Amino acid sequence: MNERTQVTDATPVKALPDAQTVTEVQHYSDRLFRFRVTRPKSLRFRSGEFVMIGLLKDDGRPLLRAYSIASPAWDDELEFYSIKVQDGPLTSRLQHLKVGDQIILRPKPVGTLVHDALVPGKRLWFFSTGTGIAPFASLIREPQTYEDYDQIILTHTCRDVAELTYGRELVDSLKTDELMQELLGDAINKLVYYPTTTREQSPKMGRITTLLDDGTLFRELGIDGMSAETDRAMVCGSMGLNTDLKRILEGFGLREGANSDPAEYVVEKAFVG
């Protein structure tokens, strides 16, 4: 299933506090979808950050969760990529969004998956599982990413092939979209996309942590491992992925950084999915 709706003449709905209007919805499967909303004129954020979004509960109180902004900082709208959890307090309702609906958006972006939290390097790794690709969807559309690094490697691990669709379509669009071509030009060739699945058969199987531990990832990319002198990394995924990758990255000599203390790698602690 890959259905898309876009804004036309949306029917006005009752205004919510900090409300933004849904302008586009695309469903990729019975588990995943993305949506775009209007952007407050006053909102400023760094590519890779997240905000709190949500809906009003039946009792009128807001139900909010942290969502990475999947669109880059220069975009006129905000994009979000989400799972569907049938009994989830928020996603069970969020998945039914239609163009013209409104969501609550608290315009206070924060997060560690930003360029400011890393010291300068030559190669940047984006390690993601599931909807953890969202902040990297922002960063691979951010010109600074290509200005700061000689090579950018985006890994995305999911259970099934269909769950890779969002990332694959996004990476493909970077090479055909006129605006991205204007912004990035030949620099887009610095981006390497490395998708894997863990359950359904695909060209590349396995958890990214296993492929790192046994050296398969490096061999296939023609890279001689990692070093604190050249490599920088960002991690966004499940708690298990975060824990395993911290071990692996620190084994290569990389140190965990933060906005207040930049270093060689960062992990988004606010996201688990």
N, C-alpha and C positions, 0 to 999 in steps of 0.2 A: 504494500500500500504506500503510495507516495502522492498525496493529495495536497494541493496548494490553493489557498484563497487569498485574495488581495483586496485592499481597501477600495471601495467605490464611493457611493454616497451613503455612509453609515448612518443608521438610525440613531438619533441622540439617546443616550441612556442617562440615568440618574448619576450625577457627579459623585465620585468618591473623594475622600481626602487624599491629597498627593496623587490624584488620578492621572493616568496616561491611557491613551486609546490604542487598542490593538489595530494594526494596519495590515498584517499579513499572518497567516497561519499555514504551516506545512507539516503534515503527518508522514513520517517515514515508515512506521510500523505500529503494531498495537502496544509498543513500549516506548517509542521515541517520537518527539515532535519539536519543532522550533516555532517561535513566533516573534514578530517585531511590533514595537510600540512607538508612539511618539516620544520625542526626547524633550525634557524641559529645557527651555532656553538658557537657564542658569546653571545647568549641570555641566560640570567639568570633571573629567576622570582620566586616568592613565590606562592605556590599553593593558588588559590583564586583570583589572580590578573587578570587584563584585559589589552589588547593592542588595538591599532587602526589598523583595517584591511580594505581593500577595493579594488576597481578596478579603472581603468582609465576611465574617461568619454570620450565621442566622441570628445571633444575639447582637449583631452590630459591631462587634469588636474585630479588629484586624487580625488576620492570620498571615504571618510573614515568614519567609525563608530566605536564606542567602543564595543568590544566583549570580554566577559570573556573567559579565557582559560579554557576549560573543562578538559583537561588532567593534570595530576599531574606534579610537577616540575621535577621529575626524568625521565619523558617520553622522548624518542628520537624524537617524533613528537609532533605537536600541534593539538589539537582537538577543534572544535567550534560547538556549537549547535545553530541553527537559526530558526526564523520564516520565512515564505514566505509572503510578502506583494505584491500583484500584481501590485500596482501602487507606491510601495516604490522606492525611488531613487536608493538605493543599493540592497535591498533584491530581488527586481523584476529581477535583473540581477544575483545576487549571487546564486539564486536557480537553475540556469542552469549550474552551475559548473560541469565539467567533470574531471576525472582523467587525469593528464597531464597539465591542465590549470594552470595559475599562478594568484596569488593574491598579492596585496601590503600588507606588514606587517611592521609597524613601531615598532622596537624593544625597546620600552620604557615602560615596564610594570608598572602599578600603581594600586591602589585600597585599600579599607578598609577591605575587607573580608579576612583577614589574621590573623594567630595566634598572631602575634606581637601586634595587636590592642586590644587584650583581656588580662585581668589579669587572673591568674590561677584560675581554678574552677574544679568541679567534673563532671558536665553534660553539654554537648554542644548541642544546638538546631540549626538546619538549617531550616529556614522558606523560602519556595520558591513558586512562581507561574509561570506557563508557562515556558519559556526558562530561567527564573531566577534560574533554577536548575543548570545551567552550572558551576558556580564557586564551587558549592558543589559537582559536579561530579569530580572536581579536588581534593577537600579536603577529600572526602571519600576514595580516593585512595592514600592519603598522610599518611605515617606511623606516623608522628608526631601527627596527630589527635588522634590516638589510644594510643599513649604514654602519651598524656597530659590529657586524660579524661577517666572516668570510664564508661560513657555511651554517645552515640552520637545518636541523634534523627533527622532524615531527614523527613520533611513534604513537600509534593508536591501537590499543588492544581491546577487543570486544569478544563476546561469546560467539556471535553469529555474523555472517557476511553482511546481512541487511543492516546491522547496527553500525557498519562502517560507512554507510551511504552518505551521511551528512559530511563527514570529513573528506571523503573522496570527491564528492561534488564540489566542495569548497576549494580544494586544492586544484581541481581541474579548471574551475572558473577563474582562478587567478591568472591563468595563461591565455584566457580568451576575453575577459572583461576589459572593456576599453578604458575605464577609469583606473583599474589596477595596472594596466599596461602603462598608462600615463604616469602613475605614481612610482612604479617600480622598474619598468623597462626590463632590461636584461638581468637585473638583480634578482628577479624571480627564480632564475636558474640556480641560485644559491640554496633553494629549498629542496630538501629530500624528504619524501613521504614514505613511511615504513609501517604499513598496517598489518596486524596479525589477528588471528582468531584462536580461541581456546577450545571451542566445542565443534562448530561446523567446519567441514573441510574447506580449505582455501589455499591459495598459492603459498602463504606463509602461516604456519601453525606455531603456537606456543606462547607462553607468557613472556613478556618483555624482560622480566627479571631473569628467567631461565636463559634466554638468548644472550643476555649480558654476561651472566655467570659462566656460561660455557664458551663464550667468545664468538658465537655464531653471528651476532649483530655486527661486530667489528669486521669479521672476515667478509661478510657479504657487502659491507659498505666500503671495504678497502681502507679501513682506519686502524691505526696501531694503538688501540685502547684509548684511555682518557688520562689526562694529567691536569693538575691544578694550574699549570702555566698557560694552557691553551683552551681548556674546556669549561663551559658553564652549563648549568642545567636547571630546568624548572619541572616540578612534579605536581600532577593533579589527578587524583583518583581515589581508590578505596584506601581505608586505613592500612590494609595489608600491603598494598603497593607502596604507600608512603614509607612504611617501616622498612620494607625490603630494599627500596631504592636508597634510602638514607644510608643503610649498611653498605650497599654496593658503591655508592658515590664516595663515601668517606674512606672506603677501601682504596680508592684511586687517589686519595689525598685531598679531595674537595671538602670545603668547610661550608656549613649552613649559614646563610646570610639572612638579613632582614633590612627593612627600610632604614633603620637606625644604625645598622652595622653590616654593610654590603660584604658579600663573600662570593664563593664559587657556585653555590646552588641554593635554591629555595623550594619550599614545599607549601602548598596551599592547605592550611589546616582547617579552614572553614568549609571545605568541600569534601563530602564523602558520598560516593554514588557509583 
